Amino acid sequence: MNSARATAALPAWVRMPAVARTMELAGYMALSVFAPFLTHFLPVMGDARWGERLLPLYYAPLLAALRSPLWLVAVLSLAAPWVNFAISNSPPPPMAMLLTVQLTAFALGIRWMRLARGEHWWLPLAGYLVAVAMGAVLLLLWPELNPRTSPAQFLLRAFTIPWPGLLVLLGLTWLTRRIPPNASAA
């Protein structure tokens, strides 16, 4: 079945751009909630939880930054930590504020670099560097956002613990580059 017939088979209300984009945002938001939720079931190893190692809150903003319009990327990045807090009471509000800034810097940084340089495998690494830099600056300005960690400790942990998550982000980027944008309609 070709994509034109597949699209025509959908109800008219689903083909409307606003409805389609709202459904896309809902799908990304569901990923933003369920990926961190599922990592909380994994046992803690050492001094870092799996959420800090796997970076599950970054998956949906990455995918949105690579495939979706800018407004959707911004809404998702700004809302994901707070929707997680509303549903699971995690992360706590100060950490949610820090994560909001980091996710927004991550996703918008990737979006900007993708438009300026094209699609590359290294986009999530560059976006993560932007997010970590913004997080460190925010912690310098407002240390009460994470009173347990100094900006220096934050930077050290940001570059030593999340290697598995960075590999997942690279894998998602690799998959996204190989799957055509309209593959789901085919």
Helices and strands as residue ranges (DSSP letters): H 3-9, H 12-15, H 17-39, H 50-54, G 56-58, H 59-67, H 70-88, H 93-117, H 123-141, G 143-145, H 151-160, H 163-178, G 183-185
